[in-house]
Amino acid sequence: MRASAARVEAPDEFAIEVRRDLALEPKQLQSKYLYDGLGSCLFEAICRLPWYRITRAEQGLLSRHADAILSRFPDKTAVVELGCGSGEKLALLAEAGARRGTVVQVQLVDISPTALEATTRALGRFPHLSIIEHRATYGTGLRRVAAHRRGDASTLVLFLGSNIGNLDPPADEEFLASIRATLRPGDGLLLGTDLVKPEPDLLLAYDDPLGVTAAFNKNLLVRINRELGGRFDLGAFEHRAVWNREARRVEMHLVSAREQAIEIPGAGCTARFQRNESIWTESSYKYEPESILRLGARAGFVRWAQWIDPDARFAVTLFGVEGS
């Protein structure tokens, strides 16, 4: 017996944002658009690479501490995951929730239909769960989540995989505050964050020897070609990862190998590049344990617990909402 699922679609703003962001200085593309069907599959492959330890570290922490996390929610609980990926991590909490008889509803928010489908499949072995899919950005998804909230259940929001690191300050704090605004006393937020570590380890994670991350990054150009009629030559762009020590972030870029002009009819623009000019496609900020706690406090949360993998340098922090 499969869990029930309802899908909610979100509008497509791809063309508008591609035209806007390629006119910026430096040129940019939104990292959320990396996750089309192929991009989601490539990212799942990245998560299995020996040089990318985030996923394994986070799964290990969730597996070891799932019962402690859910002990904060002794009654009926609805779990909301923002950016659900493959559903493997959510399934660890769902399994613990099944043992405790507490998790009764799951709401998934992701712009990738592949991720939504994979997560719903992963949760299929929990027939008691009510599953609602929102194909939407995080902001739109949070509004829809509030509309589908079960009045008799507490809410636990998951924001895992160090996805918070894709947001530039102060947008990270503003985003956590937007989550806080949707919650009530007794609700919680489980936040996964990658920690600062030696530069060689960071660069290997974002520029692996097999070239999987390079393919993931270049697939954004493939998507523009496919969906917007773009004329990007993949061979004319090089994947590059850079550790910005001052800003504490890894940056991913696509660097033009020559001077060129790329027509994108579906976005109504032509992007002109100088040799070695780049498109900035993703930022991944890294944290210290104390900075995570300060970030949550500024957004209006109270620290309930924090667990750290000291070898992989990864943290999972449980924040709560207290007060009347």
Secondary structure, DSSP 8 states (H G I E B T S, - for coil): ---EEEEE-----HHHHHHHHTTSSSEE--GGGG-SHHHHHHHHHHHTSTT--HHHHHHHHHHHHHHHHHTT--S-EEEEEES-TTSHHHHHHHHHHHHHT-EEEEEEEES-HHHHHHHHHHTTT-TT-EEEEEES-HHHHHHHHHHT--TTSEEEEEE-TTGGGGS-TTHHHHHHHHHHHT--TT-EEEEEEEB---HHHHHHHHS-TT-HHHHHHHHHHHHHHHHH-----GGGEEEEEEEETTTTEEEEEEEESS-EEEEEGGGTEEEEE-TT-EEEEEEEE-B-HHHHHHHHHHTT-EEEEEEEETTTTEEEEEEE----
